[in-house]
Amino acid sequence: MRAERCVCCGAVIPEGLQVCGMCSAGGQEDKMSVINGVWHDVQLDPPQREGSYLAATDRGGVVIAHWYPNKSPDGKKTGGGRFSGYHGHITHWMMRPVPPGGWKEKKEKTFRGQQKPHIRKRNLEIWELYQSGRMTQKAIGRRYGITASTVHFILKDIERMKRHGLI
């Protein structure tokens, strides 16, 4: 059996491994993987945490795939796991590098946030008309020049917003 060196601390380790047990347990593996660009064999050294990783396929491609560790019914990790996000055989994985400019927070773009005030006012008027029982969805649609299905969508949307305390 041939011995190799740990990519973190240089300790002698068995062939096929890239990190010694102490570095792996201490979390140094993840930092060094990004710095050194180390590919880990999925069979010998699977990821320890759930997350997205760069993954090399058996056909020579590189994809981003999500690792799901195996868990017992009580929620404890049992070792091993699987990659999803790619329908093929993933042979190696690596930590995703930080993109140029760093990780950016996702900006939420919601339809309601972009709604114009006069549209919002109209939608609330539609809600009040329907709730009062004075008009049907079809009659409201004719009055405002929209289809009955659009009126239905508006009513459901306002109902959801009221339920979640947004109105």
N, C-alpha and C positions, 0 to 999 in steps of 0.2 A: 504494500500500500504506500503510495507516494504522498508526501505531506506538502501542503501549500501554506501560504501566509495569509493572515487576516488582513483585509483591506483597511481596517480601522487602526489596529494597534501593532500589526506585524507579527503577532503570535503564530506559532506553528499550529495548523489545524489539519484535519483529514482532507484528503482529496475530494473534490466535489462541493465543498462548502466554501463560502467566500468570507464569512464573518465568524469569529469565535463566539462562544456562548456568552462571555461577559459583555462584549460589545453589543451583541444582539439584545441582551436583557436590558442594557443601559440605554438603549435607544440611539446609540451612535451609528448604527447601521443606516438609518434613514438619512442622516446628515451626510454621511460619506457616500452613499449611493448617488445623491444629487451632485456632489462635488466631483466624484470620480466617474460618474456615468456607468455604474456597475450594473450589468444584467444579471438577474437571479433566475436560476432554473426553477420553474414552477413545481416540479416533482421533488427536488431536493430542498428548496428554500422558499416556501410560499410566503406571501405577505402576512404580517401579524395582525394588521388592522384593516377594517373595512374601509374602502375608499377607491378613488380613481387612480389608475396607474398607466404608464406606457406599457404596452404589451407587444411582444414580437410573436408573429404567427409562424406556423410551419411552412408557409409559402413565401416567407421572406418579407412580409409587410409589417408595418408598425401601426398600431391602433391605440386608441384610448379605451380601456375597458374597466369595468367596475368589479372589484373583488368582494365577494360575500363569504365570510367565514362560516364554516359549519357550526351549528348550535344545537345543543340538546333541548328537549322540551322545556326545561326550566330556565333556558336562556343563556347557559354557560357555553363558552367556546369549547369545541371538542377537537380542534385541530383540522387542518385541511380546509377546503372550501372550493369555490368555483368563480370563474370570471364570467361576466355577462357583457353584452354590448358588442359581441363579435360572434358570428356563427361559423366557427372553425376551431382549429386546435391552436391554443396559445401555449407556447413553449417556454418563454422567458418574460420577465417583468422588470420594470425599473420605476423608481419614484419619478413623478412628473417634475420637470424643472420649473422654476419661477419664471413667468413670462417677462419680456422686457417691460420695464415700468412697474413691475410688481403685480400682485393680485389686486384686482379691482372689485369693489363691492357692486353687486348687481343692482341696477336701478330698476325700480318698479314702475312700469308703465301700465296704468290701468285705464280702461275705457272711461270710467266714472271721473277720473282725475282730469281727463281731456275734454269732458263734456262742457259745452258752452252753457252759460247761465240761463239763457232763454229756453234751451232744450230741457234743462233740468226743471225749470218752472212748468213747462208744458207737461212733462212726465208726471209731476206731482198733481197737476190739474186733472190729468187723465185718471190717476189713482183715486182722487176725491170723487170724480164723477161716477166711476165704477162702484166705489164703496157705498155711495149714497143710494145706489140702486135706481137712479134716474135714467141711466142709459146702458145699453148692451155694448159689448166689445165692437160689434159690427157698426152700431150707430156712432160710437166714439171715433172709430176709424174713418167713417164718412165725414164727420165734423172736422177732423184734423188733417184729412187727406192722406191717411196711411192705411195699411191693410189691417184686418182684424188680427192676423198673426203677429204683426208688429205691436199692436195694443197688448196682446197676450204676453209677449216678451217684456214689454215695459212694466206691466203689472207684476210679473214674476220677479223682475229685477228689483223693483221698489220693495216688494215683500221681503226679499232676501236682505236688502240694505236695512230695512226696519228691524228685522230679526237680529242682525248683527250690530245694531246701534249706530249705523252710519248716517241715519236720518233722524 
